[in-house]
Amino acid sequence: MSGKGNCYDNAAVESFFKSLKAELVWRTNKQTRQDVEVAISEYINGFYNPRRRRSALGRKSPVAFERKAA
């Protein structure tokens, strides 16, 4: 990291948090911390990593991309 004021230091993390908020947090209302932890875990492991489409993969999900490459 180059220090304070450089917006490119954590662009990948900021992009992930924006996606997390837009696709999960702002669409649901969880009551307890445990509910939030479970929902975030399910979002990351069940949708974001395997099924969410990526522009770097030609707008395909990682699972579909791997299936086509195999």
N, C-alpha and C positions, 0 to 999 in steps of 0.2 A: 504494500500500500504506500502511496506517495504522500499521504497526509491529508490534513483537513482542507476541505474546499475542492477536492478533485472528484467530480461526479462520476468518473469512470472507474473508480476503485472497486465499487461494489455493484456494478450495473447488473450482473447476473442474479445476485441475491435480491436486489430491488425488483427486478422483473418477476422473479418467482413469488415474492410476497404480494405483488400487485395481482398476479394470477390467482393466488390463494385467496386473497380478499374478494376479488371480483367473482370467482367461481364457487366459493364456499361460504366465506364469512358473511358477506352482505346478503346472501340468499337464505340463510338459516338463522334460527334463534335458539341457541343452546342454553340450558339452564345451569349446568354445573361444569366445573373444570374438567371432570372426568369425561363428560359428554363432548367437550371441545377437543380433548386429547384424542379420543376415539375417532371423532369425525376427521380431524387433521390426519391421523394415521391412515384411515381408510382412503382419504383423498389422495395422499401421496402414493401409497402402495397399490391402491386399486384403480386410480384414474390417471393421476399426473404422470407417473413413471411409465406404465405400460400402454395406456390407451390415448392419451392426449396427443393430438396431431402436432407435428413439429415442422416448421418451415425448412429447417436444414435437411429434413428427410423427404422433401418434395410433398409436403402437406399430408404425410402418412404417419400413422402411429408407429411407435417402435416395434410393436408386435407385428403389424402388417408389413413393415419394412423388412424385418427379419424373415418373415414367412416368404416374401418375394425373393429375397436374396438366397435363401436356402435351396 
